[in-house]
Amino acid sequence: MSTKKNKTPVIVTTAHRGVFFGYATAPDDAESIRIENARMVVYWSPDVRSVVGLAANGPTKACRIGPAAPAIVLRNVTAVIECSDEAAKKFEAQVWSA
């Protein structure tokens, strides 16, 4: 698994239905998490096949992934899913469909 600045690429979901991609240190059972190079997943297309599909394979051209913010602290975390190298590379490409 590749890391950015020794951090793990993750998808984070929240109780408020937010879905985010970014880099975290040692995700654990905390209700909040700080992620760097954070991007919001505004929409994922059916071909992605779920939030876990985003972590496994990354977004496709039909997905809408927002621009990166330096860091964000997410509260009311419901899941932290480790991303594959392939998925992280696709998120870094900043996919957004018009």
N, C-alpha and C positions, 0 to 999 in steps of 0.2 A: 504494500500500500504506500502510495506517495503522500508526502505531507508538504505543507507550505509553512515555512518557519517552524518546523517540528510540531505542527498541529495536524489534527485529523480532519479530513473533509467530511461534513455531516449534513444531513437533512434534519431539521428540527420542526416539529409540529407543536401547536399550542392549543389550549382549550378554546381560544377565540377563533379557531379555524385558520390560523396563519400557518404558512409553510415557507420555510427559509432554508437557503443553502449557505454554508460558510465553513470556517475552520475553527475548531475548538480544541482545547486541551482536555484530555481524560474525561470525556462525558461520564456523568454518574447519575445518581438518583435525585439530584437537586431539582427543585421546582423552577429554577431559573438557570440560564446558561448564557455566557458571553461568547459570541462568535465574531470572528474577524472576516474581512472581505465579504460581508454579508449581502446576500441577494434575496429578494422576495420572489417566490414562485407565485405569480399572479394567476396563471392558468397553465394546466398541463392537458395535453390532448389525449384522447382515448388510446392512441397507439402506445403511449407510455405505460399503460396498464397499472396505474396506482402510484401512490407516494413511494412505496417500496421499489417500484419500477424506476422512479426518478433516481433513487439511490443506487440501484443496480446498473442502469444503462444510461442515465442522464436524460436531459430534455431533448426533444426533437425540434425540427424547424417550426412546427405549429404551436409550440409552447411559448409562453410569455414570461420571461425572466427579467426582473428589474435590474438596474445598474447597481454596482457594488458600493456600499457604504464602508468606511474604514472598520467600524465595529458596531454591534448592537447587543443589548442585553434583552433576552426574551424571557418573559415571565409566564407562569402557568404552563410549563412544558408538559406535553403528553407523550412525546416520543423523540428520541435521538437515534438516528439511523446512520450508520457508517456508510460512506459512499465508496464505490469502486474507483479505481484510477481513471477509467474511461468516463464515468459519470462526472467526476471533478473537472476533467478537461473540457467536457461539453458545457458545463456551467461557466467555466472561465471564458468561453467563447461569447458569452452574453447573448443568448438567443432571445430574439423578440420578433414576433410575427406582426406585420402591419394589418 
